[in-house]
Amino acid sequence: MIAISWQLTLFTLLVLPGMGWVMGTVGKKLKRQSLDAQAKWSDTMSQLEETLGGLRIIKAFIAENKMMERFNKCSNEYRDAINRVATRQALAHPMSEFLGTCVIVIVLWFGGTLILSNSATIDAPSFIYYLVILYSVINPLKEFSKAGYNIPKGLASMERIDKILFAENPIKEPALPKPLSSLNDKVEFKDISFSYDGSRQVLKHINLTVPKGKTIALVGQSGSGKSTLAKQINALLIPSEGTMWVDDMDTAKEPELWKIRQKAGMVFQNPDNQIIGTVVEEDVGFGPENMGVPTDEIWKRVDDSLKKTGMTAYRYQSPNKLSGGQKQRVAIAGVVAMRPSCIVLDEPTAMLDPNGRKEVLKAVSELNKKENVTVVLITHYMEEVIHANKVYVMDGGNVVMQGTPREIFSQVETLKKYRLDVPQVTLLAHELHKAGVDIPEGILTKEELVGALCR
């Protein structure tokens, strides 16, 4: 092309960047719109998942219309965003054709002025030949520009994926990790205070110790700080003040987090929030798999955990077809498969019927007695704590009472002051004692009451 006319070639090279600038500007806007559309899609899916997951709650509170309005708003915003992306992408072909035609017209005008000038440097046949060559070059450029519209859209997706793939993990593994042992000594709360917002303290200077292989119970009204205290054990929450020790490991030190969470497993109140597998055995093996346990060892742990919790017969079933008590036992089995030395149970029987509660408590009791697993039990049911080694009563973020179950339940009037009940048999014995019947305070079981009355 330079051989035909250096002037035309130079002019063309000056015009083409302008065409590229226009296409690049449109491409940048397309990337921004693609990011926005994907964010709207994420919001829509989150809204859908939350709505389906909480369908019973929505119906109970007659909130169907509100949730429909919220979903319609999300879906309409996503539709508008994706339509803008699709429209801009659809304009790629006509815009590239238009810009290519503009380049040809401008070059045609400039070439015509050169031919018609007194000092013409190019004749008409050469100019036509030049246009043919230029058109054959512009066509591939137009195809490149059309393809370039897909690149910003893909880059927008890649940018969101990269945020996850290249997110920095604050937990650093040591260069020479030591093998993890079981809980050697104890779990200890040393002068722990905690605040969610930096102003109101939820926990206030808590000091207590959980010896290895023992069962302790945390009781108290809702909002007293029981769950917040329990979440300190496996470093789901970090103390605002004081130190949480699991053996000799400080939960506030990031390099220790993985070890602490392997030693201290947690079972939550609602098993549906903890079960993620489509089959029982897959759910139980999820924890060990993420710990890097070899496949053969994972299946051994799954077999062992299901056997310990009495769920072997249900290993191939979907968790969705299980009862509440069975789901909770699957959740416990999943934690047991990780071989923790301490299990934290956050109101594990709150959603269960009496038979379901018995099943779960039996599984926990056997783990404590046969496997020497330390158990921290949070509950509102006082009958569940009578077999604990020690009971801590919490109120307003403080430990206001502590002692053995018999010592605690001997103080019926004090417990009433903290708006707490006692086991029914204990309350009956207390009323009989007040009425003048010669029986001791702190009776925990029906057998004890019968024995006391028959003396």
ChimeraX attribute file (.defattr): number of C-alpha atoms within 10 A of each C-alpha:
attribute: neighborCount
match mode: 1-to-1
recipient: residues
	/A:1	14
	/A:2	10
	/A:3	7
	/A:4	15
	/A:5	16
	/A:6	13
	/A:7	16
	/A:8	22
	/A:9	17
	/A:10	12
	/A:11	14
	/A:12	17
	/A:13	11
	/A:14	11
	/A:15	15
	/A:16	15
	/A:17	11
	/A:18	13
	/A:19	17
	/A:20	16
	/A:21	11
	/A:22	13
	/A:23	19
	/A:24	16
	/A:25	10
	/A:26	17
	/A:27	23
	/A:28	14
	/A:29	15
	/A:30	24
	/A:31	21
	/A:32	14
	/A:33	22
	/A:34	23
	/A:35	23
	/A:36	18
	/A:37	22
	/A:38	18
	/A:39	15
	/A:40	21
	/A:41	19
	/A:42	14
	/A:43	17
	/A:44	21
	/A:45	15
	/A:46	13
	/A:47	17
	/A:48	17
	/A:49	12
	/A:50	12
	/A:51	17
	/A:52	11
	/A:53	13
	/A:54	12
	/A:55	14
	/A:56	11
	/A:57	13
	/A:58	16
	/A:59	10
	/A:60	10
	/A:61	8
	/A:62	11
	/A:63	12
	/A:64	15
	/A:65	10
	/A:66	11
	/A:67	17
	/A:68	12
	/A:69	11
	/A:70	15
	/A:71	19
	/A:72	13
	/A:73	13
	/A:74	20
	/A:75	19
	/A:76	14
	/A:77	18
	/A:78	21
	/A:79	15
	/A:80	13
	/A:81	21
	/A:82	19
	/A:83	14
	/A:84	16
	/A:85	21
	/A:86	14
	/A:87	12
	/A:88	17
	/A:89	19
	/A:90	13
	/A:91	13
	/A:92	22
	/A:93	15
	/A:94	12
	/A:95	17
	/A:96	23
	/A:97	17
	/A:98	13
	/A:99	19
	/A:100	19
	/A:101	14
	/A:102	14
	/A:103	20
	/A:104	17
	/A:105	12
	/A:106	15
	/A:107	21
	/A:108	16
	/A:109	11
	/A:110	15
	/A:111	25
	/A:112	16
	/A:113	12
	/A:114	19
	/A:115	15
	/A:116	13
	/A:117	10
	/A:118	8
	/A:119	8
	/A:120	12
	/A:121	15
	/A:122	19
	/A:123	15
	/A:124	13
	/A:125	9
	/A:126	12
	/A:127	20
	/A:128	13
	/A:129	12
	/A:130	22
	/A:131	18
	/A:132	12
	/A:133	12
	/A:134	17
	/A:135	15
	/A:136	11
	/A:137	11
	/A:138	20
	/A:139	14
	/A:140	11
	/A:141	16
	/A:142	22
	/A:143	14
	/A:144	12
	/A:145	22
	/A:146	22
	/A:147	14
	/A:148	16
	/A:149	23
	/A:150	15
	/A:151	15
	/A:152	22
	/A:153	22
	/A:154	13
	/A:155	14
	/A:156	20
	/A:157	15
	/A:158	13
	/A:159	12
	/A:160	13
	/A:161	12
	/A:162	11
	/A:163	10
	/A:164	9
	/A:165	10
	/A:166	8
	/A:167	9
	/A:168	9
	/A:169	7
	/A:170	8
	/A:171	12
	/A:172	12
	/A:173	13
	/A:174	9
	/A:175	6
	/A:176	6
	/A:177	7
	/A:178	8
	/A:179	6
	/A:180	10
	/A:181	11
	/A:182	15
	/A:183	22
	/A:184	13
	/A:185	13
	/A:186	19
	/A:187	22
	/A:188	21
	/A:189	22
	/A:190	17
	/A:191	16
	/A:192	21
	/A:193	22
	/A:194	25
	/A:195	16
	/A:196	13
	/A:197	8
	/A:198	9
	/A:199	8
	/A:200	10
	/A:201	16
	/A:202	20
	/A:203	26
	/A:204	19
	/A:205	17
	/A:206	20
	/A:207	16
	/A:208	15
	/A:209	12
	/A:210	20
	/A:211	18
	/A:212	19
	/A:213	22
	/A:214	18
	/A:215	25
	/A:216	25
	/A:217	26
	/A:218	25
	/A:219	25
	/A:220	24
	/A:221	16
	/A:222	12
	/A:223	13
	/A:224	19
	/A:225	23
	/A:226	29
	/A:227	19
	/A:228	21
	/A:229	23
	/A:230	20
	/A:231	17
	/A:232	21
	/A:233	27
	/A:234	25
	/A:235	22
	/A:236	13
	/A:237	16
	/A:238	23
	/A:239	23
	/A:240	15
	/A:241	16
	/A:242	18
	/A:243	21
	/A:244	24
	/A:245	20
	/A:246	27
	/A:247	17
	/A:248	13
	/A:249	16
	/A:250	18
	/A:251	25
	/A:252	18
	/A:253	11
	/A:254	13
	/A:255	16
	/A:256	18
	/A:257	20
	/A:258	16
	/A:259	18
	/A:260	24
	/A:261	19
	/A:262	21
	/A:263	22
	/A:264	27
	/A:265	23
	/A:266	25
	/A:267	22
	/A:268	18
	/A:269	19
	/A:270	19
	/A:271	22
	/A:272	15
	/A:273	11
	/A:274	19
	/A:275	21
	/A:276	15
	/A:277	15
	/A:278	13
	/A:279	16
	/A:280	27
	/A:281	25
	/A:282	19
	/A:283	21
	/A:284	30
	/A:285	26
	/A:286	19
	/A:287	19
	/A:288	23
	/A:289	17
	/A:290	9
	/A:291	12
	/A:292	9
	/A:293	15
	/A:294	10
	/A:295	12
	/A:296	8
	/A:297	13
	/A:298	21
	/A:299	19
	/A:300	12
	/A:301	22
	/A:302	26
	/A:303	19
	/A:304	16
	/A:305	26
	/A:306	24
	/A:307	13
	/A:308	20
	/A:309	24
	/A:310	18
	/A:311	18
	/A:312	17
	/A:313	9
	/A:314	17
	/A:315	18
	/A:316	12
	/A:317	13
	/A:318	15
	/A:319	25
	/A:320	14
	/A:321	10
	/A:322	14
	/A:323	13
	/A:324	21
	/A:325	23
	/A:326	21
	/A:327	23
	/A:328	30
	/A:329	28
	/A:330	30
	/A:331	27
	/A:332	29
	/A:333	30
	/A:334	30
	/A:335	26
	/A:336	27
	/A:337	24
	/A:338	26
	/A:339	20
	/A:340	21
	/A:341	24
	/A:342	33
	/A:343	26
	/A:344	25
	/A:345	22
	/A:346	22
	/A:347	20
	/A:348	24
	/A:349	27
	/A:350	15
	/A:351	15
	/A:352	19
	/A:353	12
	/A:354	10
	/A:355	9
	/A:356	20
	/A:357	19
	/A:358	15
	/A:359	18
	/A:360	23
	/A:361	16
	/A:362	15
	/A:363	16
	/A:364	22
	/A:365	17
	/A:366	14
	/A:367	19
	/A:368	19
	/A:369	13
	/A:370	10
	/A:371	12
	/A:372	17
	/A:373	25
	/A:374	26
	/A:375	28
	/A:376	24
	/A:377	25
	/A:378	27
	/A:379	23
	/A:380	17
	/A:381	16
	/A:382	17
	/A:383	16
	/A:384	17
	/A:385	23
	/A:386	19
	/A:387	16
	/A:388	18
	/A:389	17
	/A:390	21
	/A:391	26
	/A:392	21
	/A:393	21
	/A:394	24
	/A:395	19
	/A:396	18
	/A:397	21
	/A:398	19
	/A:399	22
	/A:400	12
	/A:401	16
	/A:402	16
	/A:403	14
	/A:404	18
	/A:405	22
	/A:406	17
	/A:407	15
	/A:408	20
	/A:409	25
	/A:410	20
	/A:411	15
	/A:412	19
	/A:413	14
	/A:414	13
	/A:415	17
	/A:416	11
	/A:417	9
	/A:418	15
	/A:419	11
	/A:420	17
	/A:421	19
	/A:422	22
	/A:423	20
	/A:424	14
	/A:425	18
	/A:426	24
	/A:427	19
	/A:428	14
	/A:429	26
	/A:430	23
	/A:431	14
	/A:432	16
	/A:433	14
	/A:434	12
	/A:435	9
	/A:436	8
	/A:437	13
	/A:438	13
	/A:439	18
	/A:440	15
	/A:441	20
	/A:442	23
	/A:443	24
	/A:444	24
	/A:445	15
	/A:446	13
	/A:447	11
	/A:448	16
	/A:449	18
	/A:450	10
	/A:451	10
	/A:452	15
	/A:453	14
	/A:454	8
	/A:455	7
